[in-house]
């Protein structure tokens, strides 16, 4: 009986010693790896042989550490050894290798299969990547409900981009019933992680009172946070808030600052509004040449107000050399978009033969278009000419 107890005790001790030795191999390998001693790290990981050590060997082959050069195919071999034993980091790495075609021809189905194995074990990036694949029908049959499920799992683990996407799905009702409150809740979570698109969305919801109670101060707060991260549309919105504020000259200066940032990023509305500030000298020194510059940029993007303003400045020689042909060109672009002032002005150019061959019939045609769109000037002009005045648009 005593001999049996001694045998059992020795067996337990041997197991403890072996386990400690294995742990020591892995930990020693990790210390060597962190110290840059890759040869020792590789030796210790090979001795250890546990799934996490096998994964580390794969990582070293992928990075070219402890070996002559990076070897993605060899890395995959070791990832697979660890993945087959259920090690989730290796399963994710294997999925990523198949997705990117590193060490193997790209295979989206295999990528999805390994992502799912890692996702089922809670690997957050695998969950997000799998969601994207279901959303696009990439390597799997497209399934919005399945995409939603995996986005939610990743979002619940704090994945910022998944939270933003989940919010957008609730917002638009994709894969789930539309729910503005849920959209706002997830936008806010992503916004708090610093996602500028989410911050802009939160600000917009506070501005419109969608999913949250309308609150202009909260809207401005979140627009500013996004703007400070160079979100161009948010920069425009911050400028717009200050432009419409009653804080006088200082408010206009702040508006000009944010409009300028958004305008330089190509936001047409900011370019137009910056042109207005330069034209009237609000928040900055008056400069009609700068106004022309920014009106031109916005006009080039199809902004009908900017097209009209540019046409008017060419028409009058206001801040730029008078050029009636250029005026006609820009009036026409704006008029074709239905802007009544541009339609009336284009009519005048035809009426007087400025920049175009004089054509009273064409002038009347544009006056009628402008009148239909509510232009009082066009209505009065038609009455003065003894012409039929159409009913105004409502």
N, C-alpha and C positions, 0 to 999 in steps of 0.2 A: 504493500500500500504506500509505504514511504517512497519506494523506488518510482512508483507511478506518478506521485506528486512531483518528485524531482524532475522527471521527464517532461511533464506538462509545463512546469515552471521554466525549464530550459527552452522549450518550444516557444513559449510566450516571449521570453527574453530575446531569442533569436529573431522572431518576427519584428519586435520593437527595434532591434539593432538594424535589421534590413530596411525597415521603413525609414529610420533616421538617416541611414546611408543614402537611400534614394532621394530623400528630401534634401540632404546635403549636396548631392550631385546637381540637382536642379538649381538650388539656391547658389551654389558655388558657380554654376554656369551663368546665372543671371548677374552675379557680382562681377564676374570676369567680363561679361558682355558690356555692362555699364562702365567698366574701367577701360574698355577698348582692347582687352586681351581676347580677341576673337578665336584664336586657335584653342585656348584653354576652354572657352565657352562652348565651342563646338564639341570638344572631347567630353566635357561634363554632361552636355545635353544628350549625346549619344549613349553615354554610360547610363544615364537616368532612364531613358526610354519611355517615360510617361507621355500621355497625349499632349500635355502642355509643353514638354520638352521637344517632342516631335514637331509641334507647331513652331517653336522657336528656331529649330533647324531650318524649316521651310522659310521662315522669315529671313534668316541669314543668307540663304541661297538667293532669295529675291532681292536682298539689299546688296549682295556681293561682299558680305563681311565674313572673314574667315575662309573665303574661297577666292580663286583667282579673279573671277568676274561674276556679275549677276547671272543667275541661271534660272529663269522663270519655270522652265519645264521640270527641273529638279526640285524647285520650291513646291510645285504642285504635287509632286510625288509624296513629299513629306506632309504637306497639308492634308492630302487624302488619307494617309496613315492615321493622323490625329482625328480627322473628320469622321472616319469610319468607326472611331471609338466614341463618337458623340461630342467631341470638343467643339463648342460653338464658334470660337474665334476662327478655328480652322475651317469650319463649314462656311462661314461668311467669306473667308479669304478664298476658298475654292470657288464660291459663287462669283466673287468679284473677278477672279482670273478668267472664268468662262465668259463673263459679261464683257470684259475688256479684250479678250483674246490674248492674254499674256501667258506664254508657256503652252498654249494650246490654241487651235482655231476657235474663234468666238462661237459660242453655242448658247443662245438665249434660253433655250429650254432647260439645259443643264444649270445655267445660272439661276433660273427661277427655282429649280429643284433644291439646290443647296441653300439658296436664300431662305426658302421655306423651312428647311431643317433648323437653320440658325434662328429664324424668326419664331418658330414654335418654342424655342428655348428662351426667348425674350431678348434676342439681340436687336437693339433698337434700330440700327442703321439697316440691317437686313429687313426689318419690318417695313421701313420707309421705302427701300428699294423695291421690295415685293409689291407694295401698294402702287408704286409708279408703273410697274410692269402690268399689273391688272388694269390700271387706268388706261394705258395705251394699247393693251392687247399685245404686249411685247414678250414673246416666249411662252405666253399663256393666253387662253381665250379671254378677250376683253370682258370685264365684269366690274361694273361700277360699285355694286354692293360689296364685293370682295375687296376692292380697292379701299372703299370707305372703312371697312373693318380693320385693315392693316394700318391705314393712316391713323385711325383712332388709337390703336395699340401703341404706335410709336409716339403719338401726341401725349398720351397718358404717362409716358415715360420721360416727357419733357423735351422731345425732339422739336426744336423751334420751327423748322420748315414744315414738319408734319402738322404742327398746330396751325400754322398759317393756311396750309392746304385744307385741313379739316374745316376751318372757319369758312373758307371759300366754298366748300361743298355745301355747308349749311346755308350759306348766303344765297347760292344759286340753285339749291335743291338738286344736286347731282349725287345719285346713289343714296339719297335720304330726302325726307320731306323738308322743304325750306323752313328754316327756323332762325329768325333774325337775332333772337336772344342768345341762342347757342352760338351763332356766328360771332356775335359780339364778345361772348365769353372766351372763345378760343382765339379770336383776334387779339384780345387783351393779353392773354398768356404769351402769345408769340411776340407781341409788342414789348412786353416787359423783359423779354430776352434780347431786345435790341433789333428786331427785324423791322427795317424801315417801311417795307410794304404793309406790314401789319399795323405799324404806328399810323400810317396814312389812312388805312381802313378804319381804325378806331376813331381817328379824328373825324372822318367823314360821317361815321355813324352818330357821333355826338353832335355834329353839325346838323344832321337831318333828323335826329331823334329816332333812329332805326335800331331796335334792339336794346336801346338805352334811352334814358330821358335826355332830351335835347339840352346841351350845355355848351355855350360858345367858348367859355373859358377852358373847359376840358378839351374842346376841339382844337383851340389854338395851342394848348400845351402839347398835344400829340402831333399836330402839324409841325411845330417847332422842333420836336425831337427827331422827326423824320427828316426835316429840312437840314438839321445839323449833321445828318449822315449823308448829305448831298442828294436827297430824294428831290428831283427837280420839280415835280408837281407840288410837293409839299412846300418847297421854297416859294413857288408862286402863291400858294394859299396863304402863307405867312405874310407875304407882301400885300396881298389883297386885304387881309384883315387890318393891317396897319393903314393901308390906303383909305379904307372906309371908316377908320376910327376918327374920333373927334380930338385926337391929341395934337392937332395942329402941325406946325413945321417939323417937329421932332418925329411925329408919326409918319410924315411923308418921307423923311430921310430914311427911316427904317424900312418903309415900303420900297423905296428906290434900291436899297441895299439887297433886299431879298429878290425883287424883280430882276435885278441885274444878274444874280447868280442863276436864277431859273432861265432867264433869257439866253445866257451864255451856254446853257445846257440844251437849248433848242425849243423851249416851251413857247409856242406861238402867242398865247394869251399874255405871257409875261413880256414878250418882245413888244406887243402892241401897247400894253400899259406903261412900259418903260418909255416908249416913244411919246406917249401922252405927257408923262412927267417932264421929259426933256422939252417938249413943245411949249408947255406952259410955265416951265421953271418951277416945278413943285418938288421940294425935297432935294433940289440940286440947281445949279446954275442953268438958266435957260440956254438951250442950244438946239436950234432947229435942224442943223446938219446931222446931229446925233439922232434927232427925232426921225428924220428921213431914213437914216441907216436902219433903225429898229423897225420902223413901219415896213421897210422893204423886206427885211428878214421874215416878219410875220406874214406879209403879203405873199411872199414866195411859198409859204406853207399853206396858202389858201384861206387866210383870215380875211373875210369880206370887209370888215371895218377898216383893217389896215390897207387893203387894196383901195378902198374909197379915199382914205386919208392921203395915200400916196398920189392918187389921181388928182385930188384937190390941190395938193402942194405943187404938182407939175402944172396944173391948170392956172394957178395964180402966181407962179414963180415965187412961192413962199418957202424960203429955206433952201431953194434949189433953183437952177436956171429954168425959166419957163419953157415948157415943151408940150404943146397940145397933143401931139401924136402919142407921147408917153401917157399923157393924162387920159386920152381916149382908151388906150390899152388897159390901164388899171381900172378905170370906171367900168369898162366892159366886163372884166373879170368879176368885179363885185356885183354888177348888175345881173350877170348870168346866174348868180347865187340868190337872186331875189331881193337884194338890198335896195329899198325904195329910193333912198337919197342918191345912190349911184345910178339908178335907172333914170331919175329925173335929170341928173347932171349929164348923163350920156345923151339924153334927149336934147338938152341945151346945146351940146357940142354939134349935133346934127343940125339943129335949128339955125345956128350961127355959122356953120361951116368951119368950126375950129378943130383942126387935126383930122378932119374927114371932109369929104366932098359934101357940100350943103345938100340936105335932103329933108324937106319939111315933113314928108309922109313918114319917114323913118323916125323923125323927131316926135311926131304925134304918137307913133306906136310905142315909143319908150315912155312918153308922158302917161299914156293910158295904163301901161304896166305899173308905173310908179303909183298912179292914183288908185289902182286896184289893191295895191299893197299898203294904202293908207297915207300917201304923201299929200299933205295939205297944199304944198307948193305946186305940185302937179295938177291938183284939182283946180286951184285958182288960175293956173296957166291955161288949162283947157277951157275954162269958163271965159277967160279973156279972149281966147281965140274963137269963141263961139262954137266949140266942139262939144260933143256928147260927153258927159261926165259919168263914168261907170259907178256902180255901187261900191262903197268902200268895203275892204275886207274886215272881218271881225276877228 
